[in-house]
């Protein structure tokens, strides 16, 4: 079992102690990417890039950011991940730290359920040449930059031009990422079971622009038609690349989904209600 933990969380020290004792009781072999954490856990130190050779699942202890980091790092290894929250309940960290014993027991007894999530693959082209390729569990955002001046972006789906937008940027989100940046920009919530991508134009200079949902079999292309500034391409909240006029990105579904381990009683809609403060109407 591999362990990735955000040590900046206030509850991290106590959780590590509990994890060590539970793992010893169940006979789990632990591996940790952080050398100091490995020593505290009585685990073997193992760089995360080597998890695929030694571990059969991973625990991501922290917040949603820790889960995103873990998912991207282990994307090619097909290792299931259980996110354990060390703060308030997150969208991805379905288990709270108070449920640590229940979570480890479920793993030992194989009484968990698996939620499979689509991942997006993004190919970045600068001046016609492939610059890089990244995976995103949440979203890919093209925009912002060094000034507030608007840009012009061209959107194409499966080779067909959909439109050219004067705007601040564009968001392409997976169903998992639909409750993040896209939702804040007015996009729809996509259930993880939906095979699709959400596309949202950020602050378009037209009232006719609306969010779009396309099948996950689509090839999505965004080209920078005009920009008087350098744009930032952000992948899962990390600023990865700087983009300019004539540059473009291609986005499609990855052949490697991410698998999350969840307790049997976990409810996607219950998490939504808690995070979004849904209360319904009062009579």
C-alpha beads as a LAMMPS data file, in Angstrom:
LAMMPS data file: protein, C-alpha beads

283 atoms
282 bonds

1 atom types
1 bond types

-500.0 500.0 xlo xhi
-500.0 500.0 ylo yhi
-500.0 500.0 zlo zhi

Masses

1 110.0

Atoms # bond

1 1 1 0.000 0.000 0.000
2 1 1 1.448 3.348 -1.048
3 1 1 0.957 6.444 1.104
4 1 1 0.953 10.083 -0.040
5 1 1 0.238 12.637 2.681
6 1 1 0.020 16.397 2.910
7 1 1 2.082 16.987 6.032
8 1 1 0.953 20.637 6.240
9 1 1 -2.494 19.557 7.404
10 1 1 -2.882 20.056 11.193
11 1 1 -4.172 16.512 11.773
12 1 1 -1.409 14.781 9.816
13 1 1 0.715 13.696 12.819
14 1 1 -2.151 11.967 14.645
15 1 1 -3.393 10.282 11.484
16 1 1 0.057 8.879 10.727
17 1 1 0.239 7.281 14.159
18 1 1 -3.193 5.693 13.733
19 1 1 -2.361 4.519 10.216
20 1 1 0.818 2.852 11.402
21 1 1 -0.983 0.856 14.095
22 1 1 -3.857 -0.149 11.816
23 1 1 -1.487 -1.238 9.052
24 1 1 0.514 -3.343 11.490
25 1 1 -2.693 -4.963 12.756
26 1 1 -3.842 -5.907 9.268
27 1 1 -0.380 -6.903 8.070
28 1 1 -0.197 -4.251 5.337
29 1 1 3.193 -3.363 3.893
30 1 1 3.430 0.409 3.611
31 1 1 5.472 2.465 1.162
32 1 1 5.767 6.249 1.399
33 1 1 7.128 8.735 -1.135
34 1 1 8.369 11.081 1.608
35 1 1 11.456 9.812 3.456
36 1 1 10.547 11.433 6.793
37 1 1 6.976 10.110 6.614
38 1 1 8.269 6.630 5.789
39 1 1 10.308 6.682 8.996
40 1 1 7.315 7.776 11.102
41 1 1 5.082 5.121 9.531
42 1 1 7.641 2.353 9.773
43 1 1 7.274 2.140 5.998
44 1 1 9.725 1.685 3.169
45 1 1 10.719 4.802 1.269
46 1 1 9.706 4.624 -2.400
47 1 1 9.529 7.450 -4.974
48 1 1 6.004 7.811 -6.320
49 1 1 7.223 7.093 -9.860
50 1 1 8.056 3.567 -8.657
51 1 1 4.734 2.858 -6.928
52 1 1 3.552 0.869 -9.940
53 1 1 6.274 -1.718 -9.312
54 1 1 5.586 -2.336 -5.621
55 1 1 2.079 -1.317 -4.468
56 1 1 -1.416 -2.473 -5.393
57 1 1 -3.280 0.609 -4.150
58 1 1 -2.600 4.095 -2.772
59 1 1 -3.848 6.166 0.150
60 1 1 -3.948 9.923 -0.486
61 1 1 -4.190 11.742 2.851
62 1 1 -4.913 15.469 2.706
63 1 1 -7.435 17.363 0.604
64 1 1 -8.659 17.218 -2.975
65 1 1 -5.336 18.695 -4.101
66 1 1 -3.504 15.698 -2.643
67 1 1 -5.840 13.337 -4.499
68 1 1 -5.304 15.217 -7.775
69 1 1 -1.536 15.033 -7.335
70 1 1 -1.745 11.305 -6.595
71 1 1 -4.079 10.596 -9.529
72 1 1 -1.827 12.380 -12.011
73 1 1 1.343 10.762 -10.673
74 1 1 -0.140 7.241 -10.786
75 1 1 -2.214 7.707 -13.940
76 1 1 -0.402 5.129 -16.053
77 1 1 -0.227 2.452 -13.337
78 1 1 -3.952 1.635 -12.978
79 1 1 -3.660 1.722 -9.176
80 1 1 -6.878 2.381 -7.224
81 1 1 -6.780 5.374 -4.859
82 1 1 -8.568 6.007 -1.578
83 1 1 -8.688 9.678 -0.593
84 1 1 -8.753 10.340 3.154
85 1 1 -9.541 13.911 4.125
86 1 1 -7.561 15.620 6.859
87 1 1 -9.913 18.593 6.958
88 1 1 -13.455 19.259 5.767
89 1 1 -15.101 16.753 3.429
90 1 1 -13.915 17.107 -0.156
91 1 1 -15.373 16.083 -3.503
92 1 1 -12.581 13.548 -4.080
93 1 1 -11.603 12.618 -0.519
94 1 1 -14.654 10.542 0.311
95 1 1 -13.350 9.241 3.656
96 1 1 -12.829 11.459 6.686
97 1 1 -9.889 10.954 9.034
98 1 1 -12.333 9.807 11.745
99 1 1 -13.192 6.882 9.437
100 1 1 -9.598 5.682 9.103
101 1 1 -10.228 2.414 10.969
102 1 1 -13.338 1.704 8.900
103 1 1 -11.450 2.457 5.684
104 1 1 -8.528 0.163 6.472
105 1 1 -10.949 -2.537 7.562
106 1 1 -12.840 -2.236 4.276
107 1 1 -9.575 -2.590 2.351
108 1 1 -8.564 -5.647 4.402
109 1 1 -11.977 -7.268 3.871
110 1 1 -12.336 -6.059 0.267
111 1 1 -15.728 -4.599 1.190
112 1 1 -15.251 -1.284 -0.615
113 1 1 -16.783 -0.124 -3.891
114 1 1 -14.935 1.248 -6.908
115 1 1 -15.787 4.464 -8.752
116 1 1 -14.097 4.769 -12.149
117 1 1 -13.473 8.304 -13.398
118 1 1 -12.585 9.552 -16.874
119 1 1 -9.280 11.372 -17.346
120 1 1 -8.565 13.896 -20.103
121 1 1 -5.370 13.850 -22.130
122 1 1 -4.163 17.249 -23.326
123 1 1 -1.606 17.686 -26.142
124 1 1 -0.017 21.120 -26.390
125 1 1 1.219 22.544 -29.702
126 1 1 3.387 25.660 -30.081
127 1 1 4.206 26.957 -33.550
128 1 1 2.858 23.722 -35.002
129 1 1 5.148 21.427 -32.990
130 1 1 4.094 19.144 -30.138
131 1 1 5.406 20.706 -26.922
132 1 1 4.031 18.300 -24.336
133 1 1 1.246 15.960 -23.240
134 1 1 -0.489 16.047 -19.851
135 1 1 -3.321 14.226 -18.092
136 1 1 -6.103 15.955 -16.174
137 1 1 -8.579 14.391 -13.757
138 1 1 -10.371 17.712 -13.156
139 1 1 -9.973 20.311 -15.859
140 1 1 -7.889 22.116 -18.445
141 1 1 -8.103 25.904 -18.386
142 1 1 -6.660 28.240 -21.017
143 1 1 -6.711 31.922 -20.128
144 1 1 -5.639 34.626 -17.697
145 1 1 -2.110 35.858 -18.369
146 1 1 -0.165 39.009 -17.657
147 1 1 -2.930 41.545 -18.396
148 1 1 -6.719 41.905 -18.324
149 1 1 -7.035 42.266 -22.101
150 1 1 -9.388 39.789 -23.763
151 1 1 -8.297 37.101 -26.206
152 1 1 -9.891 35.333 -29.175
153 1 1 -10.149 31.539 -29.017
154 1 1 -11.414 29.163 -31.698
155 1 1 -13.218 26.009 -30.577
156 1 1 -13.495 22.919 -32.807
157 1 1 -15.080 19.517 -32.067
158 1 1 -14.019 16.512 -34.168
159 1 1 -12.603 18.845 -36.802
160 1 1 -15.750 20.980 -37.078
161 1 1 -15.408 24.617 -36.061
162 1 1 -17.975 25.460 -33.391
163 1 1 -17.198 29.133 -32.977
164 1 1 -14.658 31.852 -32.326
165 1 1 -15.002 33.596 -28.970
166 1 1 -13.724 36.888 -27.624
167 1 1 -13.357 36.073 -23.953
168 1 1 -11.070 35.741 -20.940
169 1 1 -10.446 32.034 -21.516
170 1 1 -11.968 28.584 -21.824
171 1 1 -12.466 25.596 -19.484
172 1 1 -12.736 21.947 -20.492
173 1 1 -13.740 19.779 -17.538
174 1 1 -14.271 16.099 -16.920
175 1 1 -17.361 15.048 -14.934
176 1 1 -15.120 14.889 -11.867
177 1 1 -13.938 18.458 -12.453
178 1 1 -17.400 19.816 -13.244
179 1 1 -17.877 20.769 -9.579
180 1 1 -14.715 22.892 -9.590
181 1 1 -13.669 25.890 -11.673
182 1 1 -16.294 25.138 -14.329
183 1 1 -19.142 25.262 -11.819
184 1 1 -17.895 28.630 -10.521
185 1 1 -18.030 29.914 -14.106
186 1 1 -21.651 28.797 -14.528
187 1 1 -21.075 25.336 -15.990
188 1 1 -23.261 22.252 -15.374
189 1 1 -22.654 19.516 -12.810
190 1 1 -21.870 16.260 -14.620
191 1 1 -22.404 13.000 -12.747
192 1 1 -19.233 10.823 -12.819
193 1 1 -21.191 8.158 -14.698
194 1 1 -21.750 10.479 -17.668
195 1 1 -19.367 9.913 -20.575
196 1 1 -18.757 13.502 -21.555
197 1 1 -16.776 16.731 -21.229
198 1 1 -18.046 20.147 -20.229
199 1 1 -16.838 23.188 -22.196
200 1 1 -17.236 26.636 -20.698
201 1 1 -16.204 30.015 -22.122
202 1 1 -14.954 32.377 -19.400
203 1 1 -16.588 35.820 -19.522
204 1 1 -17.536 35.732 -23.233
205 1 1 -18.232 39.076 -24.890
206 1 1 -21.660 37.906 -26.026
207 1 1 -24.836 36.926 -24.180
208 1 1 -25.485 34.015 -26.546
209 1 1 -22.580 31.853 -25.340
210 1 1 -23.659 28.934 -23.144
211 1 1 -21.861 25.930 -21.602
212 1 1 -21.602 22.891 -23.864
213 1 1 -21.498 19.166 -23.029
214 1 1 -19.973 16.832 -25.630
215 1 1 -19.394 13.044 -25.714
216 1 1 -16.140 11.779 -24.231
217 1 1 -15.314 10.297 -27.644
218 1 1 -14.858 13.851 -28.980
219 1 1 -11.622 15.482 -30.029
220 1 1 -11.711 19.027 -28.625
221 1 1 -9.377 21.646 -30.127
222 1 1 -8.802 25.158 -28.836
223 1 1 -6.654 27.566 -30.845
224 1 1 -5.412 30.986 -29.776
225 1 1 -6.520 33.130 -32.721
226 1 1 -5.575 36.484 -31.244
227 1 1 -3.849 37.448 -27.999
228 1 1 -2.032 40.620 -27.044
229 1 1 -0.676 38.811 -23.993
230 1 1 0.791 35.464 -23.024
231 1 1 -1.843 32.992 -21.815
232 1 1 -1.515 30.344 -19.132
233 1 1 -2.562 26.745 -19.692
234 1 1 -3.531 25.344 -16.294
235 1 1 -4.034 21.598 -15.811
236 1 1 -5.756 20.466 -12.604
237 1 1 -4.950 23.825 -11.042
238 1 1 -1.255 23.738 -11.898
239 1 1 0.127 26.400 -14.258
240 1 1 1.913 24.210 -16.776
241 1 1 2.495 26.080 -20.044
242 1 1 2.540 29.581 -21.513
243 1 1 0.572 29.946 -24.726
244 1 1 0.559 32.594 -27.443
245 1 1 -1.100 33.480 -30.720
246 1 1 -1.279 30.500 -33.082
247 1 1 -0.775 27.920 -30.327
248 1 1 -3.398 25.266 -29.712
249 1 1 -4.380 22.334 -27.507
250 1 1 -6.031 19.011 -28.332
251 1 1 -8.105 17.324 -25.631
252 1 1 -9.531 13.813 -25.685
253 1 1 -10.404 11.060 -23.222
254 1 1 -7.469 9.050 -21.920
255 1 1 -7.474 5.271 -22.281
256 1 1 -6.459 5.092 -18.598
257 1 1 -9.263 6.030 -16.160
258 1 1 -8.682 6.627 -12.450
259 1 1 -10.228 4.225 -9.937
260 1 1 -11.311 5.470 -6.512
261 1 1 -11.973 3.167 -3.584
262 1 1 -14.975 4.252 -1.498
263 1 1 -16.789 2.923 1.536
264 1 1 -20.017 1.080 0.804
265 1 1 -22.148 3.852 2.281
266 1 1 -20.564 6.640 0.242
267 1 1 -23.087 8.796 -1.654
268 1 1 -22.122 11.173 -4.468
269 1 1 -25.297 13.205 -4.011
270 1 1 -24.823 13.450 -0.258
271 1 1 -21.370 14.959 -0.822
272 1 1 -22.850 17.421 -3.321
273 1 1 -25.540 18.451 -0.861
274 1 1 -22.967 19.020 1.876
275 1 1 -20.440 20.902 -0.234
276 1 1 -22.979 23.062 -2.078
277 1 1 -25.191 23.603 0.992
278 1 1 -28.325 22.270 -0.676
279 1 1 -31.215 22.653 1.745
280 1 1 -34.271 22.539 -0.519
281 1 1 -37.285 24.793 -0.160
282 1 1 -38.923 25.511 3.173
283 1 1 -42.713 25.364 3.401

Bonds

1 1 1 2
2 1 2 3
3 1 3 4
4 1 4 5
5 1 5 6
6 1 6 7
7 1 7 8
8 1 8 9
9 1 9 10
10 1 10 11
11 1 11 12
12 1 12 13
13 1 13 14
14 1 14 15
15 1 15 16
16 1 16 17
17 1 17 18
18 1 18 19
19 1 19 20
20 1 20 21
21 1 21 22
22 1 22 23
23 1 23 24
24 1 24 25
25 1 25 26
26 1 26 27
27 1 27 28
28 1 28 29
29 1 29 30
30 1 30 31
31 1 31 32
32 1 32 33
33 1 33 34
34 1 34 35
35 1 35 36
36 1 36 37
37 1 37 38
38 1 38 39
39 1 39 40
40 1 40 41
41 1 41 42
42 1 42 43
43 1 43 44
44 1 44 45
45 1 45 46
46 1 46 47
47 1 47 48
48 1 48 49
49 1 49 50
50 1 50 51
51 1 51 52
52 1 52 53
53 1 53 54
54 1 54 55
55 1 55 56
56 1 56 57
57 1 57 58
58 1 58 59
59 1 59 60
60 1 60 61
61 1 61 62
62 1 62 63
63 1 63 64
64 1 64 65
65 1 65 66
66 1 66 67
67 1 67 68
68 1 68 69
69 1 69 70
70 1 70 71
71 1 71 72
72 1 72 73
73 1 73 74
74 1 74 75
75 1 75 76
76 1 76 77
77 1 77 78
78 1 78 79
79 1 79 80
80 1 80 81
81 1 81 82
82 1 82 83
83 1 83 84
84 1 84 85
85 1 85 86
86 1 86 87
87 1 87 88
88 1 88 89
89 1 89 90
90 1 90 91
91 1 91 92
92 1 92 93
93 1 93 94
94 1 94 95
95 1 95 96
96 1 96 97
97 1 97 98
98 1 98 99
99 1 99 100
100 1 100 101
101 1 101 102
102 1 102 103
103 1 103 104
104 1 104 105
105 1 105 106
106 1 106 107
107 1 107 108
108 1 108 109
109 1 109 110
110 1 110 111
111 1 111 112
112 1 112 113
113 1 113 114
114 1 114 115
115 1 115 116
116 1 116 117
117 1 117 118
118 1 118 119
119 1 119 120
120 1 120 121
121 1 121 122
122 1 122 123
123 1 123 124
124 1 124 125
125 1 125 126
126 1 126 127
127 1 127 128
128 1 128 129
129 1 129 130
130 1 130 131
131 1 131 132
132 1 132 133
133 1 133 134
134 1 134 135
135 1 135 136
136 1 136 137
137 1 137 138
138 1 138 139
139 1 139 140
140 1 140 141
141 1 141 142
142 1 142 143
143 1 143 144
144 1 144 145
145 1 145 146
146 1 146 147
147 1 147 148
148 1 148 149
149 1 149 150
150 1 150 151
151 1 151 152
152 1 152 153
153 1 153 154
154 1 154 155
155 1 155 156
156 1 156 157
157 1 157 158
158 1 158 159
159 1 159 160
160 1 160 161
161 1 161 162
162 1 162 163
163 1 163 164
164 1 164 165
165 1 165 166
166 1 166 167
167 1 167 168
168 1 168 169
169 1 169 170
170 1 170 171
171 1 171 172
172 1 172 173
173 1 173 174
174 1 174 175
175 1 175 176
176 1 176 177
177 1 177 178
178 1 178 179
179 1 179 180
180 1 180 181
181 1 181 182
182 1 182 183
183 1 183 184
184 1 184 185
185 1 185 186
186 1 186 187
187 1 187 188
188 1 188 189
189 1 189 190
190 1 190 191
191 1 191 192
192 1 192 193
193 1 193 194
194 1 194 195
195 1 195 196
196 1 196 197
197 1 197 198
198 1 198 199
199 1 199 200
200 1 200 201
201 1 201 202
202 1 202 203
203 1 203 204
204 1 204 205
205 1 205 206
206 1 206 207
207 1 207 208
208 1 208 209
209 1 209 210
210 1 210 211
211 1 211 212
212 1 212 213
213 1 213 214
214 1 214 215
215 1 215 216
216 1 216 217
217 1 217 218
218 1 218 219
219 1 219 220
220 1 220 221
221 1 221 222
222 1 222 223
223 1 223 224
224 1 224 225
225 1 225 226
226 1 226 227
227 1 227 228
228 1 228 229
229 1 229 230
230 1 230 231
231 1 231 232
232 1 232 233
233 1 233 234
234 1 234 235
235 1 235 236
236 1 236 237
237 1 237 238
238 1 238 239
239 1 239 240
240 1 240 241
241 1 241 242
242 1 242 243
243 1 243 244
244 1 244 245
245 1 245 246
246 1 246 247
247 1 247 248
248 1 248 249
249 1 249 250
250 1 250 251
251 1 251 252
252 1 252 253
253 1 253 254
254 1 254 255
255 1 255 256
256 1 256 257
257 1 257 258
258 1 258 259
259 1 259 260
260 1 260 261
261 1 261 262
262 1 262 263
263 1 263 264
264 1 264 265
265 1 265 266
266 1 266 267
267 1 267 268
268 1 268 269
269 1 269 270
270 1 270 271
271 1 271 272
272 1 272 273
273 1 273 274
274 1 274 275
275 1 275 276
276 1 276 277
277 1 277 278
278 1 278 279
279 1 279 280
280 1 280 281
281 1 281 282
282 1 282 283
